[in-house]
Each structure stands twice: as structure tokens, then as C-alpha cells.
Amino acid sequence: MATVKYEDMLAEFQRVLMKRGFSEKDALDAAAVFADNSLDGVYSHGYIRFPRMVSYLDQGVIDPKMEATCEMSFGAMERWNGHRGFGPLNARKAMDRAIALAHEYGIGLVALGNNNHWLRGGSYGWQAANQGCIGICWSNTTPNMPAWGSKDRKIGNNPIIFAVPQSNGEHVVVDCALSQFSFGKLEEAKLAGKQMPLPCGYDDNDELTTDPAPVMANLRLAPVGYWKGSGISMLLDLIATVLTNTNSVQKIGTFGAEVGLSQIMIAIDPAKFNDAATTDEIVKALIADVKSSEPLKGGAPVRYPGERDVKTRKENKANGIPVNDEVWTLIQGL
């Protein structure tokens, strides 16, 4: 496995995107999404996902010229249309607007409909936290999970993100899909020839399995928490669809590709209640208490959500980003 410097990866992504109609600035901003995800160790939504996103561009599924626009505004709440443009750029723009609304009103919400895949949802949690805001966001998906107690796929592994800022940049961020594992994590494990540590979905015999291959083939992911995850998935889809008045999981499943998604961006400015030092004190106290937990026998020390991202970011910046040789060669040939 080779390593690639962050700057070299960024330049390679930008080169490929400019060849497909992006302006120099948009290509750089979009490339940064893929490169930053890879830098943080989220390879499944970084360089590994890049060729698939390029294939969507080549098929005309994504129009790089289309940008999200505001259609309705009611104080701290707005409805936007992504026009099926480049998902990560539209999502970043929508979260920036939610943050601006939060700085003005204390809370801001942007309901972004008809957008394409936003890649790593955690990016927008980090984005909010980097500007001093609590971030909450989620997206619906194509139907790729059976509702609890059923065989056929009717619900999505809708990702949801929560982020709380620290002034030192080491934010607390939860980024999780409503399946036990995201499709990207299954893809990463399959590529590496590994099993998942816990059952990830159903095989062709309707049995739970740790093998990502049959789950990727039949797209029958297991909901996190089984019936609990199933219910939360449905409610996230409902809220996003109601607020955007665009596409539900069911409708997205008729498109032939995971496009036209409904996404919610919420930012809350804690500075309206506390100064940064007070928020830091609250966050640090909770982290310290959790990290003081006694590890299970032979287990690793307890981490807080987002801690690994900070550590991996520093390591990959210093040593280079590890890449699968086959995938990186494919990207260089695009």
C-alpha cells in the first residue's frame, strides 16, 4: 500500500474535476471534500468513492454547473433546491447558510432538497463546529435496508450527524448511518478482503452475516439497533421529505441511482448562551469522565467521538495518506 501527500491528492482530484466542467475554484473546493475525508481516515468516502462520483459525472447524472438556490425563507428557516448539482458543494453551501442564520438568530435550519450524495455527512458537522456552532444534519438515501421484520428494502441507511465544538478544534462529532455499517464501510472491507466485526446485513438465505460481499450484492443492510434503527430511519426520511417537499426514500428508489436526495442542515450557536470558555469546560468535563472509564479486559482505552479523526488527520498529514494501489492507479488514469 502506497502513501500519497495530501497536496498531491488534492491536485489530482482537482485535475480530474476540471476536465469534467468544474471551474477552477469549484474543482478545488470539491477536491478538498474528497482529500479531507481521506486525510481523516474516512477512505470509504474519500479517494475510494472518487471514481464512482466521476462515473456519475460522466453519465450526466450530476451536473457540475448546477448550484443550490434558496426557494423559501422564514426567519431562521429556509428551503433550498440542489437542482441535482454536485452534492458535497451544495451541502457545504447549505450548512454555511445554516451557520449564518444561527449566528443571527441562535439557530438556523436549511432544508436542502433535490441534492445529490453529500459523501461524508460528518464533514458538515465539522464545518459547523469549526465555526463555533453545534451541528445537526442528516440525509435520506436510496432504499437499501429492510424495515424490521421484513425482507424487501423499503427504508434507507439515512446518516445522521451531531457535532459539539471545542475552541481547540478537537470537536466531539458523531457521524453514523442508520445501518449497522455504511455502504462505504462495507465497500472498504470488501476491497481489503475483510469481514465486518459485527453482523452487517442479510445473506441470500435471510441470515445475518459479517461478510460484506452478499450484503453489497443484495443491498439488505441491517438497521442499527434492529427495530430502533428501523424506526429512526423512517422518521428522518419523513422529516426531511416534509421540510423539503421533494424526494422520499421510496421515490429515490425509482431513479436508478442515488440522486435527488433530501437533506437537513441545522446549526445552533451556543455563544448565545455561553462564552467559549464555559462551553469548553462543559465538553472537557464530560470527555474526561467518559475517558476515565475502566476498559474491558484487554480492551483499548475509551475514545470520545471524533478523537480518532483528529489523531488520524495529524498522522496522515505528517506521513502521507495510505491508498490502495489499484484504486489510486485508476484515479491517476481518469
C-alpha positions as CSV (number, residue, x, y, z in Angstrom):
1,M,0.0,0.0,0.0
2,A,1.4,3.3,-1.1
3,T,1.1,6.7,0.6
4,V,0.2,10.0,-1.1
5,K,0.8,13.5,0.2
6,Y,-2.4,15.5,0.9
7,E,-1.4,18.2,-1.5
8,D,-0.7,15.7,-4.3
9,M,-4.1,14.0,-3.7
10,L,-5.9,17.4,-3.7
11,A,-4.2,18.4,-7.0
12,E,-5.1,15.1,-8.7
13,F,-8.7,15.3,-7.7
14,Q,-8.9,18.9,-8.9
15,R,-7.3,18.0,-12.3
16,V,-9.9,15.3,-12.9
17,L,-12.9,17.5,-11.9
18,M,-11.7,20.5,-14.0
19,K,-11.7,18.1,-17.0
20,R,-15.3,17.5,-16.4
21,G,-16.6,21.0,-16.4
22,F,-15.9,22.4,-12.9
23,S,-14.5,25.9,-12.6
24,E,-11.0,26.0,-11.0
25,K,-12.4,27.2,-7.6
26,D,-15.3,24.7,-7.6
27,A,-12.9,21.9,-8.6
28,L,-10.6,22.8,-5.7
29,D,-13.5,23.0,-3.2
30,A,-14.9,19.7,-4.4
31,A,-11.5,18.1,-4.4
32,A,-10.9,19.3,-0.8
33,V,-14.0,17.3,0.3
34,F,-12.5,14.0,-1.0
35,A,-9.0,14.8,0.2
36,D,-10.1,16.0,3.6
37,N,-12.2,12.8,4.1
38,S,-9.1,10.7,3.2
39,L,-6.9,12.8,5.4
40,D,-9.2,12.0,8.4
41,G,-9.0,8.3,7.5
42,V,-12.6,8.1,6.1
43,Y,-11.3,6.5,2.9
44,S,-14.6,4.9,2.0
45,H,-16.0,8.5,1.5
46,G,-12.7,9.9,0.2
47,Y,-10.4,8.6,-2.5
48,I,-12.2,5.2,-2.7
49,R,-15.5,6.9,-3.5
50,F,-14.0,9.3,-6.1
51,P,-14.1,7.1,-9.2
52,R,-17.8,6.3,-8.6
53,M,-18.6,10.0,-8.3
54,V,-16.7,10.7,-11.5
55,S,-18.7,8.0,-13.2
56,Y,-21.9,9.8,-12.2
57,L,-20.4,13.0,-13.8
58,D,-19.5,11.1,-17.0
59,Q,-23.1,9.6,-17.2
60,G,-24.6,13.1,-16.8
61,V,-26.3,12.1,-13.6
62,I,-24.6,15.0,-11.8
63,D,-24.4,18.5,-13.5
64,P,-21.4,20.4,-12.2
65,K,-22.8,23.7,-13.4
66,M,-25.9,23.5,-11.1
67,E,-25.8,25.1,-7.7
68,A,-28.2,25.1,-4.8
69,T,-30.6,28.0,-4.6
70,C,-32.9,29.3,-1.8
71,E,-36.6,28.9,-2.7
72,M,-38.3,30.0,0.6
73,S,-37.1,31.8,3.7
74,F,-38.9,32.2,7.0
75,G,-36.6,33.9,9.5
76,A,-34.2,31.2,10.8
77,M,-35.6,28.5,8.5
78,E,-35.0,28.2,4.7
79,R,-35.9,25.7,1.9
80,W,-33.3,25.2,-0.8
81,N,-33.2,23.2,-4.1
82,G,-30.0,21.5,-5.0
83,H,-31.0,21.1,-8.7
84,R,-29.2,17.7,-8.7
85,G,-25.8,19.5,-8.7
86,F,-22.6,18.3,-7.1
87,G,-23.8,17.1,-3.7
88,P,-20.9,18.0,-1.4
89,L,-20.6,21.6,-2.7
90,N,-24.4,22.1,-2.3
91,A,-24.3,20.6,1.2
92,R,-21.4,22.8,2.2
93,K,-23.2,25.9,0.9
94,A,-26.4,25.0,2.8
95,M,-24.5,24.4,6.1
96,D,-22.7,27.7,5.7
97,R,-26.1,29.4,5.4
98,A,-27.5,27.5,8.4
99,I,-24.4,28.7,10.4
100,A,-25.0,32.3,9.3
101,L,-28.6,32.0,10.4
102,A,-27.5,30.6,13.7
103,H,-25.2,33.5,14.3
104,E,-28.1,35.8,13.7
105,Y,-31.0,34.0,15.4
106,G,-29.2,31.5,17.6
107,I,-30.4,28.6,15.4
108,G,-30.6,28.1,11.7
109,L,-32.1,25.4,9.6
110,V,-31.7,24.8,5.8
111,A,-33.8,22.1,4.2
112,L,-31.9,21.1,1.1
113,G,-34.0,19.1,-1.4
114,N,-33.2,17.5,-4.8
115,N,-29.5,17.3,-4.0
116,N,-27.1,14.5,-4.8
117,H,-25.0,12.4,-2.5
118,W,-23.1,14.5,0.0
119,L,-20.3,11.9,0.6
120,R,-19.3,12.0,4.3
121,G,-22.0,13.6,6.4
122,G,-19.5,14.2,9.2
123,S,-17.9,16.9,7.0
124,Y,-20.8,19.2,7.7
125,G,-20.7,18.6,11.4
126,W,-17.0,19.5,11.5
127,Q,-17.9,22.5,9.3
128,A,-20.4,23.8,11.9
129,A,-18.1,23.1,14.8
130,N,-15.2,24.8,13.1
131,Q,-17.3,28.0,13.2
132,G,-18.3,27.6,16.8
133,C,-21.7,26.0,16.3
134,I,-23.4,22.8,17.3
135,G,-24.2,21.0,14.1
136,I,-27.0,18.5,13.4
137,C,-27.6,17.2,9.9
138,W,-28.9,14.2,8.1
139,S,-29.8,12.9,4.6
140,N,-32.0,10.3,3.2
141,T,-30.8,7.6,0.8
142,T,-31.9,5.1,-1.7
143,P,-33.9,2.2,-0.1
144,N,-31.2,-0.2,1.0
145,M,-32.5,-1.7,4.2
146,P,-35.5,-3.9,5.1
147,A,-37.7,-2.4,7.7
148,W,-37.6,-4.5,10.9
149,G,-39.4,-7.8,10.4
150,S,-39.4,-7.6,6.6
151,K,-37.4,-8.9,3.6
152,D,-37.7,-6.3,0.9
153,R,-35.8,-3.0,1.0
154,K,-38.1,-0.1,1.9
155,I,-36.0,2.2,4.2
156,G,-32.6,3.9,3.9
157,N,-29.5,3.8,6.0
158,N,-30.0,7.5,6.5
159,P,-26.9,9.1,8.0
160,I,-27.2,11.5,11.0
161,I,-24.5,13.7,12.4
162,F,-24.2,15.6,15.7
163,A,-21.2,17.9,16.5
164,V,-20.3,20.0,19.5
165,P,-17.4,22.5,19.2
166,Q,-14.3,22.9,21.3
167,S,-12.2,26.0,20.8
168,N,-9.0,23.9,20.3
169,G,-10.6,22.4,17.2
170,E,-10.8,18.9,18.7
171,H,-14.6,18.8,18.4
172,V,-16.9,16.0,19.5
173,V,-18.6,14.6,16.4
174,V,-20.8,11.6,15.9
175,D,-21.3,10.6,12.2
176,C,-23.3,7.4,11.8
177,A,-25.6,5.8,9.3
178,L,-28.8,4.0,10.4
179,S,-27.5,0.7,9.1
180,Q,-25.1,-1.1,11.4
181,F,-22.4,-0.1,8.9
182,S,-22.5,2.3,6.0
183,F,-22.3,1.0,2.4
184,G,-18.9,2.8,2.1
185,K,-17.5,0.8,5.1
186,L,-18.7,-2.4,3.5
187,E,-17.1,-1.4,0.2
188,E,-13.8,-0.7,2.1
189,A,-13.9,-4.0,3.9
190,K,-14.7,-6.0,0.7
191,L,-11.8,-4.3,-1.1
192,A,-9.5,-5.3,1.7
193,G,-10.9,-8.9,1.9
194,K,-12.0,-8.5,5.5
195,Q,-15.1,-9.5,7.4
196,M,-17.1,-6.9,9.4
197,P,-16.7,-7.1,13.2
198,L,-20.4,-7.5,13.7
199,P,-23.3,-8.6,11.5
200,C,-23.8,-6.1,8.8
201,G,-26.8,-7.4,6.9
202,Y,-28.5,-10.4,5.4
203,D,-27.2,-13.0,3.1
204,D,-29.3,-14.8,0.4
205,N,-30.6,-17.2,3.0
206,D,-32.1,-14.4,5.1
207,E,-29.4,-14.9,7.8
208,L,-27.4,-12.2,9.4
209,T,-23.8,-12.2,8.2
210,T,-20.4,-10.5,8.8
211,D,-19.4,-11.0,5.1
212,P,-19.8,-7.6,3.2
213,A,-20.0,-9.3,-0.2
214,P,-23.5,-10.8,-0.2
215,V,-24.8,-7.7,1.7
216,M,-23.4,-5.4,-1.0
217,A,-24.9,-7.7,-3.7
218,N,-28.4,-7.8,-2.3
219,L,-28.3,-4.4,-0.5
220,R,-30.0,-5.7,2.6
221,L,-28.2,-3.9,5.3
222,A,-29.2,-4.5,9.0
223,P,-30.5,-1.5,10.9
224,V,-28.5,-0.3,13.8
225,G,-30.4,-1.4,17.0
226,Y,-32.6,-3.5,14.8
227,W,-36.2,-2.2,15.3
228,K,-35.0,1.0,16.9
229,G,-32.8,1.9,13.9
230,S,-35.6,1.0,11.6
231,G,-38.0,3.4,13.3
232,I,-35.4,6.3,13.4
233,S,-34.6,5.8,9.7
234,M,-38.3,6.2,8.8
235,L,-38.7,9.4,10.9
236,L,-35.5,11.0,9.5
237,D,-36.9,10.3,6.0
238,L,-40.3,11.7,6.9
239,I,-38.9,14.9,8.4
240,A,-36.5,15.6,5.5
241,T,-39.2,15.0,2.9
242,V,-41.8,17.1,4.7
243,L,-39.4,20.1,5.1
244,T,-38.0,19.9,1.5
245,N,-41.2,18.7,-0.2
246,T,-39.0,16.8,-2.6
247,N,-38.0,13.2,-2.6
248,S,-38.5,10.4,-0.1
249,V,-36.5,7.2,0.2
250,Q,-39.3,5.5,-1.7
251,K,-39.2,7.9,-4.6
252,I,-35.4,8.0,-4.7
253,G,-35.5,4.2,-5.2
254,T,-37.2,4.8,-8.6
255,F,-34.4,7.0,-10.0
256,G,-31.9,4.2,-10.9
257,A,-29.1,6.0,-9.0
258,E,-28.8,7.5,-5.5
259,V,-29.6,11.1,-6.6
260,G,-32.2,13.8,-5.8
261,L,-31.7,13.3,-2.0
262,S,-33.4,15.3,0.8
263,Q,-31.0,16.7,3.4
264,I,-31.4,18.8,6.6
265,M,-28.7,21.2,8.0
266,I,-29.2,22.6,11.5
267,A,-26.7,24.9,13.3
268,I,-27.0,26.2,16.8
269,D,-24.8,29.0,18.2
270,P,-24.0,28.2,21.9
271,A,-22.4,31.6,22.2
272,K,-25.9,33.0,22.6
273,F,-26.0,31.3,26.0
274,N,-22.4,30.6,27.0
275,D,-19.0,32.1,26.3
276,A,-16.5,29.7,24.6
277,A,-14.7,29.0,27.9
278,T,-17.9,27.8,29.5
279,T,-18.7,25.5,26.6
280,D,-15.2,24.2,26.6
281,E,-15.4,23.5,30.4
282,I,-18.7,21.5,29.9
283,V,-17.3,19.5,27.0
284,K,-13.9,18.7,28.6
285,A,-15.6,17.6,31.9
286,L,-17.8,15.1,30.0
287,I,-14.9,13.8,27.9
288,A,-12.7,13.4,31.0
289,D,-15.4,11.5,32.8
290,V,-16.0,9.1,29.9
291,K,-12.3,8.6,29.2
292,S,-11.8,7.7,32.9
293,S,-13.9,4.5,32.3
294,E,-12.1,1.3,33.0
295,P,-11.5,-0.5,29.7
296,L,-12.8,-4.0,29.2
297,K,-10.3,-6.7,29.9
298,G,-7.7,-6.4,27.1
299,G,-9.6,-3.6,25.5
300,A,-8.3,-0.3,24.3
301,P,-8.9,3.0,26.2
302,V,-12.3,4.6,25.7
303,R,-12.3,7.3,23.0
304,Y,-14.7,10.1,22.5
305,P,-16.4,10.6,19.1
306,G,-14.2,12.5,16.8
307,E,-11.0,11.7,18.7
308,R,-9.8,9.2,16.1
309,D,-10.4,11.7,13.3
310,V,-8.1,14.2,15.0
311,K,-5.3,11.7,15.6
312,T,-5.5,10.2,12.0
313,R,-5.6,13.7,10.5
314,K,-2.3,14.5,12.2
315,E,-0.7,11.2,11.2
316,N,-1.7,11.3,7.6
317,K,-0.7,14.9,7.3
318,A,2.8,14.0,8.5
319,N,3.3,10.6,6.9
320,G,1.0,10.7,3.8
321,I,-2.4,9.2,3.1
322,P,-2.3,5.4,2.7
323,V,-4.1,4.4,-0.5
324,N,-5.0,1.1,-2.3
325,D,-2.6,0.9,-5.2
326,E,-5.3,-0.3,-7.7
327,V,-7.7,2.5,-6.8
328,W,-5.1,5.2,-6.9
329,T,-3.8,4.0,-10.3
330,L,-7.4,4.1,-11.5
331,I,-7.8,7.7,-10.3
332,Q,-4.5,8.8,-12.0
333,G,-5.7,7.3,-15.2
334,L,-9.0,9.2,-15.3
